[in-house]
Amino acid sequence: MVPARNFLDGANAREVELDRVVARAPDADRTPASAAALQPLSGYDVGEVPFVMQAVCYYEKTLDVGTLERGLRAALGKYPMLAGRLDLETKGWWNKGVRLTNDGVPLRVVRDDDQKFEDLPRDYADATRRFLDFAPWIDLMLGDAPVFTAKVTQCAGGGSVLGVCMSHAVSDGQGFIEFLVTWAKAANNEAHPWGDPVFDRSLVAQPEADMSVEDMRAMLSEEGFDNINSGAMLANALFAGRTLVPDFLRFPAGNRMMVSIKEENMRALREASGATNDNEALSAHSWLALADLCDLPKGAPLEHVTVVSGRGGRTGLPDMYFGNAAIGVVTGRVSVGDYSTLAQVRDGLRPGFTKAMMRRNKYLMLTEAAFRAGVNGFDFDIMAFMQGQMVWCNNLVEIYKKLYDLDFGTGGPTLALPPELNDIVQIQCSRPDRATGAPAGANGVEMFINLPPAVMRKLREPDSVARLAGQTGVR
């Protein structure tokens, strides 16, 4: 097989490599994969193997690479699986995991004499991919690539960019961010305030141990998790503009747009919807705005889906659980024209939110069962998701606000670009305002929208942007 990296543009010709470090967990030797212990993955984890999470942070003061390296080694002592390699060769989901080989995490340092800090891109675009050492999913699946990579780009005249990538197979977005917090804390000789990570996959709600594949499939069908043909699913995804390489089933890099919803407009959305919190208001707003703007006929299905975390609370997983524990759940099986005001949308979605929280462990169990049974089954309409005919709303404000706390000794980032996920609507905190000194999250939110390229062309029109920003059409 041709290595997937051949599909990429390769190193930027302007860059000069200054250093190439491999950071390993301390007090542990490198071990051949054949002899290394296996950190098992859940069936859900294995299903996320093709996906890679990324984040890019801009630091006005130049990062000290020695401090980064020292902190990374210490953090890998807590997260040894990130220094290992995927092993998916043995049949059976229970035999798949990460071999704790301590092959290490590559930390590469480059200098770009043509890139001034003040000229850095202000949002994800094709250009920002060069700040990442992106490990393509095919190489990850073959065990030929690290599950975590880091790259530092030193800018002309001072300032740095830190770009990181993590395989979705080892964790979801919250685990990703908590590892980065652990790294930054370790660089300052501190511990994560929540303690050490938890890797035990048996803590996740699972099907009964004696359930056969046939029993799991029957249970899934009864719950509406019916199997969808993989070929048809992929065809729908490609037709909508999703790609297979280098990102798997994601719209092309730079496709998404960022819309700023200022606090004054957030206030108007809360008042018009009668929502009790920002998440309710934003969920109602995103559905109604996209129903208005996507040129779908009245009566066309437009499900609302939210992402529910299995962590926290009396019945949830530990906050420091490192693995996939967030699931997409339908909060409204609705169609265009069902609602005409924000208050109606809020009332329509509220029972779905309550059900999602009450049944989150059940949904985690069903998701696990689907992967174990080899079923492409989901609570939501996966075909509509692939086509981008859905409002999948993932509120990540509190999680990704922590990106601004990643201080490696020179202060936190002035801008943190969160992972470019498959989410159709991703909510992130507002960025810091250097003119006023307002910190991240002080002035509303940023809404990242990622729909088929043909739809995005319309959404980028000024009238559409104003509607999405809550400046017009609030009713």
C-alpha positions as CSV (number, residue, x, y, z in Angstrom):
1,M,0.0,0.0,0.0
2,V,1.3,3.5,-0.8
3,P,1.9,5.4,2.4
4,A,-1.0,7.9,3.0
5,R,1.5,10.7,3.6
6,N,2.1,10.7,-0.2
7,F,-1.4,12.2,-0.6
8,L,-0.3,15.2,1.4
9,D,1.5,18.3,0.2
10,G,4.5,17.5,2.4
11,A,6.7,19.9,4.3
12,N,6.4,23.6,3.6
13,A,9.3,24.7,1.4
14,R,9.7,27.9,3.4
15,E,10.4,26.0,6.7
16,V,13.8,25.3,8.1
17,E,13.8,22.3,10.5
18,L,15.6,23.3,13.7
19,D,15.0,20.1,15.7
20,R,13.3,16.8,15.6
21,V,12.8,15.3,19.1
22,V,11.1,12.0,20.1
23,A,9.7,12.3,23.6
24,R,9.1,9.1,25.5
25,A,7.6,8.2,28.8
26,P,10.2,8.4,31.6
27,D,11.3,5.3,33.5
28,A,10.2,3.0,30.7
29,D,12.2,1.2,28.0
30,R,11.2,1.0,24.3
31,T,9.6,-2.4,23.7
32,P,9.0,-4.3,20.5
33,A,5.3,-4.4,19.6
34,S,5.3,-8.2,19.8
35,A,6.3,-8.0,23.5
36,A,4.6,-4.8,24.6
37,A,1.6,-4.7,26.9
38,L,-1.7,-3.9,25.2
39,Q,-3.9,-1.1,26.5
40,P,-7.3,-2.3,25.2
41,L,-9.6,0.0,23.4
42,S,-13.4,-0.2,23.5
43,G,-15.4,-1.1,20.5
44,Y,-16.4,2.6,20.3
45,D,-12.8,3.6,20.3
46,V,-12.0,1.2,17.4
47,G,-14.8,2.8,15.4
48,E,-13.1,6.2,15.7
49,V,-9.8,5.0,14.4
50,P,-10.1,6.8,11.0
51,F,-10.5,10.2,12.7
52,V,-7.8,12.6,13.8
53,M,-8.3,15.6,16.1
54,Q,-6.2,18.8,15.7
55,A,-5.7,22.0,17.5
56,V,-3.5,25.1,16.7
57,C,-2.4,27.7,19.3
58,Y,-0.7,31.0,18.6
59,Y,1.8,32.3,21.2
60,E,2.9,35.9,21.0
61,K,6.0,35.1,23.1
62,T,8.3,32.5,21.6
63,L,7.9,29.1,23.2
64,D,10.9,27.5,24.9
65,V,11.2,24.1,23.2
66,G,13.2,22.7,26.1
67,T,10.3,23.4,28.5
68,L,7.8,21.9,26.1
69,E,9.9,18.7,25.7
70,R,10.4,18.3,29.5
71,G,6.7,18.8,30.1
72,L,5.8,16.4,27.4
73,R,8.0,13.6,28.8
74,A,6.4,14.1,32.2
75,A,2.9,14.1,30.7
76,L,3.6,10.8,28.8
77,G,4.5,9.3,32.2
78,K,0.8,9.7,33.0
79,Y,-0.4,8.9,29.4
80,P,1.9,6.1,28.2
81,M,-0.5,5.0,25.5
82,L,0.2,8.2,23.6
83,A,3.8,7.1,23.2
84,G,2.7,3.7,21.9
85,R,1.3,2.5,18.5
86,L,-2.1,1.1,17.5
87,D,-2.5,-2.6,17.1
88,L,-5.6,-3.6,15.1
89,E,-4.3,-6.8,13.5
90,T,-5.8,-9.5,15.8
91,K,-9.5,-10.2,15.1
92,G,-12.1,-9.4,17.7
93,W,-12.7,-5.9,19.2
94,W,-11.3,-7.1,22.6
95,N,-7.9,-7.8,21.0
96,K,-7.5,-4.3,19.6
97,G,-5.7,-1.5,21.4
98,V,-2.5,0.5,21.8
99,R,0.8,-1.4,22.3
100,L,2.7,0.4,25.0
101,T,5.9,0.3,23.0
102,N,7.2,3.7,24.2
103,D,8.2,4.5,20.6
104,G,7.5,8.0,21.5
105,V,5.8,11.2,20.4
106,P,7.5,13.3,17.7
107,L,8.0,16.9,18.6
108,R,9.3,18.8,15.5
109,V,10.5,22.4,15.6
110,V,10.7,24.5,12.4
111,R,11.5,28.1,11.6
112,D,9.5,30.1,9.0
113,D,11.4,33.3,8.2
114,D,8.5,34.5,5.9
115,Q,5.8,34.1,8.6
116,K,5.3,37.0,10.9
117,F,3.2,36.4,14.0
118,E,0.8,39.2,13.2
119,D,0.0,37.7,9.8
120,L,-1.0,34.3,11.0
121,P,-4.4,33.0,9.7
122,R,-7.3,33.9,12.0
123,D,-9.3,30.7,11.4
124,Y,-8.8,27.2,10.0
125,A,-8.1,27.2,6.3
126,D,-5.9,25.1,4.0
127,A,-3.0,27.2,5.1
128,T,-3.2,26.2,8.8
129,R,-2.6,22.5,7.9
130,R,1.1,23.4,7.6
131,F,1.2,24.1,11.4
132,L,0.5,20.4,12.0
133,D,2.4,17.2,11.5
134,F,-0.7,15.4,10.5
135,A,-0.6,11.6,10.8
136,P,-3.0,10.3,8.1
137,W,-5.5,7.8,9.3
138,I,-4.4,5.0,7.0
139,D,-0.9,5.1,8.5
140,L,-2.4,5.1,12.0
141,M,-4.5,2.1,11.2
142,L,-1.5,0.2,10.1
143,G,0.4,1.0,13.3
144,D,3.0,2.9,11.3
145,A,2.3,6.4,12.8
146,P,2.3,7.9,16.3
147,V,-1.1,8.5,17.9
148,F,0.0,12.0,19.0
149,T,2.2,14.5,17.2
150,A,3.4,18.0,18.1
151,K,4.9,20.7,15.9
152,V,6.3,24.1,16.8
153,T,6.7,26.8,14.2
154,Q,8.9,29.7,15.2
155,C,7.8,32.9,13.5
156,A,10.0,35.6,12.0
157,G,10.6,38.3,14.6
158,G,9.3,36.2,17.5
159,G,6.2,34.3,18.4
160,S,5.3,30.6,18.0
161,V,2.6,28.3,16.7
162,L,2.0,25.0,18.5
163,G,0.1,22.4,16.4
164,V,-1.0,19.1,17.8
165,C,-2.8,16.0,16.4
166,M,-4.3,13.1,18.3
167,S,-5.9,10.0,17.0
168,H,-9.6,9.9,17.9
169,A,-9.2,6.2,18.6
170,V,-7.6,6.9,22.0
171,S,-10.0,9.5,23.2
172,D,-12.6,12.1,22.4
173,G,-12.3,15.9,22.5
174,Q,-12.5,16.2,26.3
175,G,-9.7,13.7,26.9
176,F,-7.7,15.4,24.2
177,I,-7.9,18.7,26.0
178,E,-7.3,17.3,29.4
179,F,-4.1,15.8,28.1
180,L,-2.9,19.1,26.8
181,V,-3.7,20.7,30.2
182,T,-1.6,17.9,31.9
183,W,1.2,18.7,29.5
184,A,1.1,22.5,30.2
185,K,0.9,21.9,33.9
186,A,3.8,19.4,33.8
187,A,5.9,22.1,31.9
188,N,5.4,24.3,35.0
189,N,6.1,21.4,37.5
190,E,2.4,21.3,38.4
191,A,-0.2,18.5,38.4
192,H,-3.6,18.5,36.7
193,P,-6.1,19.8,39.2
194,W,-8.4,16.9,38.5
195,G,-5.8,14.2,39.1
196,D,-4.5,11.4,36.9
197,P,-6.2,10.0,33.7
198,V,-8.4,7.0,33.9
199,F,-8.1,4.4,31.1
200,D,-10.3,1.5,32.3
201,R,-12.7,0.8,29.5
202,S,-14.8,-1.5,31.7
203,L,-16.2,1.6,33.3
204,V,-18.2,2.4,30.2
205,A,-21.7,1.0,30.0
206,Q,-21.5,-2.2,28.0
207,P,-23.8,-5.0,26.7
208,E,-24.3,-8.0,28.8
209,A,-21.2,-10.2,28.7
210,D,-23.1,-13.2,27.4
211,M,-24.9,-11.4,24.6
212,S,-24.2,-12.9,21.2
213,V,-23.7,-10.8,18.1
214,E,-27.2,-11.8,17.0
215,D,-28.7,-10.7,20.3
216,M,-26.9,-7.4,20.1
217,R,-28.2,-6.8,16.6
218,A,-31.7,-7.6,17.7
219,M,-31.4,-5.2,20.6
220,L,-30.0,-2.5,18.4
221,S,-32.8,-2.9,15.8
222,E,-35.4,-2.7,18.6
223,E,-33.8,0.6,19.7
224,G,-33.8,2.0,16.1
225,F,-30.0,1.4,15.6
226,D,-30.6,-0.3,12.3
227,N,-27.6,-1.3,10.1
228,I,-26.8,1.0,7.2
229,N,-24.9,-0.4,4.2
230,S,-21.3,0.9,4.3
231,G,-21.1,1.4,0.5
232,A,-24.3,3.5,0.4
233,M,-23.1,5.6,3.4
234,L,-19.8,6.3,1.8
235,A,-21.4,7.2,-1.6
236,N,-23.7,9.7,0.1
237,A,-20.7,11.2,2.0
238,L,-18.6,11.6,-1.2
239,F,-21.5,13.0,-3.1
240,A,-22.0,15.7,-0.5
241,G,-18.3,16.7,-0.8
242,R,-16.7,14.8,2.1
243,T,-13.3,13.3,1.5
244,L,-11.5,10.1,2.3
245,V,-7.9,11.3,2.3
246,P,-6.2,12.8,4.2
247,D,-9.2,13.4,6.4
248,F,-11.8,10.6,6.6
249,L,-15.4,11.6,5.8
250,R,-14.7,15.2,6.6
251,F,-15.5,18.2,4.4
252,P,-12.3,19.6,3.0
253,A,-10.0,21.6,5.2
254,G,-11.0,25.3,5.2
255,N,-14.6,24.5,4.3
256,R,-16.0,25.5,7.6
257,M,-16.8,29.1,8.5
258,M,-16.7,30.9,11.9
259,V,-19.6,33.2,12.9
260,S,-19.2,35.4,15.9
261,I,-22.3,35.7,18.1
262,K,-21.7,38.7,20.4
263,E,-23.0,38.8,23.9
264,E,-25.7,41.4,23.0
265,N,-27.0,39.0,20.4
266,M,-26.7,36.1,22.7
267,R,-28.9,38.0,25.1
268,A,-31.5,38.6,22.4
269,L,-31.5,34.8,21.5
270,R,-32.0,33.9,25.2
271,E,-34.9,36.3,25.6
272,A,-36.6,35.4,22.3
273,S,-36.3,31.6,23.0
274,G,-37.1,31.8,26.7
275,A,-34.1,29.4,27.2
276,T,-32.8,28.7,30.7
277,N,-29.2,28.5,29.5
278,D,-27.0,29.3,26.5
279,N,-27.0,25.8,25.2
280,E,-30.8,25.8,24.8
281,A,-30.8,29.2,23.1
282,L,-27.9,28.2,20.7
283,S,-29.5,24.9,19.8
284,A,-32.8,26.5,19.0
285,H,-31.1,29.3,17.1
286,S,-28.8,27.0,15.0
287,W,-31.8,24.8,14.0
288,L,-34.1,27.7,13.0
289,A,-31.4,29.7,11.2
290,L,-30.2,26.7,9.1
291,A,-33.8,25.7,8.4
292,D,-34.3,29.2,7.0
293,L,-31.0,29.3,5.0
294,C,-30.4,25.8,3.6
295,D,-33.0,26.0,0.8
296,L,-34.7,22.8,1.9
297,P,-38.4,22.4,1.0
298,K,-41.0,22.6,3.7
299,G,-41.5,19.2,5.2
300,A,-37.9,18.0,4.5
301,P,-36.4,16.2,7.5
302,L,-33.9,18.2,9.5
303,E,-33.1,16.4,12.7
304,H,-31.5,18.1,15.6
305,V,-28.7,16.2,17.2
306,T,-26.7,17.1,20.3
307,V,-23.6,15.5,21.7
308,V,-24.0,14.1,25.3
309,S,-21.0,13.4,27.5
310,G,-20.9,10.2,29.6
311,R,-18.6,11.9,32.1
312,G,-19.5,13.7,35.3
313,G,-22.5,13.6,37.6
314,R,-23.5,10.9,40.0
315,T,-23.9,8.2,37.4
316,G,-21.3,9.3,34.9
317,L,-17.7,8.4,34.1
318,P,-14.8,10.1,35.9
319,D,-14.0,13.6,34.5
320,M,-10.5,12.3,33.7
321,Y,-11.7,9.3,31.8
322,F,-9.4,9.1,28.7
323,G,-11.4,7.5,25.9
324,N,-14.4,8.0,23.8
325,A,-17.4,8.8,26.0
326,A,-19.5,11.4,24.1
327,I,-22.3,10.4,21.7
328,G,-24.5,12.1,19.2
329,V,-28.2,11.7,20.3
330,V,-31.3,12.9,18.5
331,T,-33.0,15.7,20.4
332,G,-35.6,16.4,17.8
333,R,-36.9,14.3,14.9
334,V,-38.2,17.4,13.2
335,S,-38.7,18.8,9.7
336,V,-38.4,22.2,8.0
337,G,-41.5,24.2,8.8
338,D,-42.4,22.5,12.1
339,Y,-41.3,25.6,14.0
340,S,-41.3,29.2,13.2
341,T,-40.0,30.8,16.4
342,L,-37.1,30.2,18.7
343,A,-39.5,29.6,21.6
344,Q,-41.3,26.9,19.6
345,V,-37.9,25.2,18.8
346,R,-36.9,25.3,22.4
347,D,-40.2,23.7,23.5
348,G,-39.8,21.1,20.8
349,L,-36.3,20.2,21.7
350,R,-36.5,20.3,25.5
351,P,-37.9,16.8,26.0
352,G,-35.2,15.4,23.7
353,F,-32.5,17.0,25.9
354,T,-34.0,15.6,29.0
355,K,-34.2,12.1,27.5
356,A,-30.6,12.3,26.2
357,M,-29.3,13.1,29.7
358,M,-31.4,10.5,31.4
359,R,-30.4,7.8,29.0
360,R,-26.8,8.7,28.3
361,N,-25.4,5.5,29.8
362,K,-27.9,3.5,27.7
363,Y,-26.8,5.4,24.5
364,L,-23.2,4.6,25.4
365,M,-24.0,1.0,25.8
366,L,-25.9,0.9,22.5
367,T,-23.0,2.6,20.7
368,E,-20.6,0.1,22.1
369,A,-22.9,-2.8,21.1
370,A,-23.1,-1.4,17.5
371,F,-19.3,-1.4,17.1
372,R,-19.0,-4.8,18.7
373,A,-21.7,-6.3,16.5
374,G,-20.3,-4.7,13.3
375,V,-23.5,-2.6,12.8
376,N,-23.5,0.9,11.2
377,G,-26.3,1.9,13.6
378,F,-26.9,5.2,15.3
379,D,-29.6,7.0,17.2
380,F,-29.6,9.6,14.4
381,D,-30.0,9.4,10.6
382,I,-26.5,8.7,9.5
383,M,-27.3,9.2,5.8
384,A,-28.7,12.7,6.5
385,F,-25.6,13.4,8.6
386,M,-23.3,12.4,5.7
387,Q,-25.3,14.6,3.3
388,G,-25.2,17.5,5.7
389,Q,-29.0,17.6,6.0
390,M,-29.0,17.8,9.8
391,V,-28.3,20.2,12.6
392,W,-25.7,18.4,14.7
393,C,-24.9,20.9,17.4
394,N,-21.9,20.3,19.7
395,N,-21.4,22.9,22.5
396,L,-17.7,22.8,23.4
397,V,-17.4,26.2,25.0
398,E,-16.3,25.0,28.5
399,I,-14.0,22.3,27.1
400,Y,-12.2,24.3,24.5
401,K,-11.9,27.4,26.7
402,K,-9.2,25.4,28.4
403,L,-7.0,25.8,25.3
404,Y,-6.4,29.4,26.4
405,D,-5.0,28.0,29.7
406,L,-2.2,26.2,27.9
407,D,0.7,28.2,29.4
408,F,4.1,26.6,28.8
409,G,6.0,29.3,30.7
410,T,5.5,32.2,28.3
411,G,1.8,32.9,28.8
412,G,-1.3,31.4,27.3
413,P,-2.1,31.6,23.5
414,T,-3.6,34.7,22.0
415,L,-5.7,32.5,19.7
416,A,-6.6,28.9,19.9
417,L,-8.2,27.2,16.9
418,P,-10.1,24.1,18.1
419,P,-10.3,20.8,16.3
420,E,-11.9,20.9,12.9
421,L,-14.4,18.2,13.7
422,N,-17.1,16.6,11.6
423,D,-19.7,18.5,13.6
424,I,-22.1,20.5,11.5
425,V,-22.4,23.2,14.2
426,Q,-19.6,23.5,16.7
427,I,-19.9,26.1,19.5
428,Q,-16.6,27.6,20.8
429,C,-16.0,30.4,23.3
430,S,-15.3,33.9,21.9
431,R,-11.6,34.6,21.4
432,P,-9.7,37.1,23.5
433,D,-10.0,40.8,22.5
434,R,-6.6,42.4,22.6
435,A,-8.0,45.9,22.1
436,T,-10.1,45.7,25.3
437,G,-8.2,43.1,27.2
438,A,-11.3,40.9,27.5
439,P,-10.4,37.2,28.0
440,A,-11.7,34.2,26.0
441,G,-15.4,33.7,26.5
442,A,-16.2,37.2,27.7
443,N,-18.1,38.3,24.6
444,G,-20.5,35.6,23.5
445,V,-19.5,32.6,21.4
446,E,-18.1,31.6,18.0
447,M,-20.2,29.2,15.9
448,F,-18.3,27.0,13.5
449,I,-20.5,25.7,10.7
450,N,-19.4,22.8,8.4
451,L,-22.0,21.9,5.7
452,P,-21.6,20.7,2.1
453,P,-19.5,23.1,0.1
454,A,-22.5,24.0,-2.1
455,V,-24.4,25.1,1.0
456,M,-21.5,26.9,2.5
457,R,-21.3,29.2,-0.6
458,K,-24.8,30.6,0.4
459,L,-24.0,30.7,4.1
460,R,-21.0,32.9,3.4
461,E,-23.2,35.6,1.9
462,P,-23.5,38.7,4.1
463,D,-27.2,38.4,4.8
464,S,-26.7,34.7,5.8
465,V,-23.8,35.6,8.1
466,A,-25.9,38.3,9.8
467,R,-28.7,35.8,10.3
468,L,-26.4,33.2,11.8
469,A,-24.8,35.8,14.0
470,G,-28.2,36.7,15.6
471,Q,-28.1,40.2,14.2
472,T,-31.2,39.7,12.0
473,G,-34.2,37.4,11.9
474,V,-34.5,36.7,15.6
475,R,-38.1,35.8,16.3
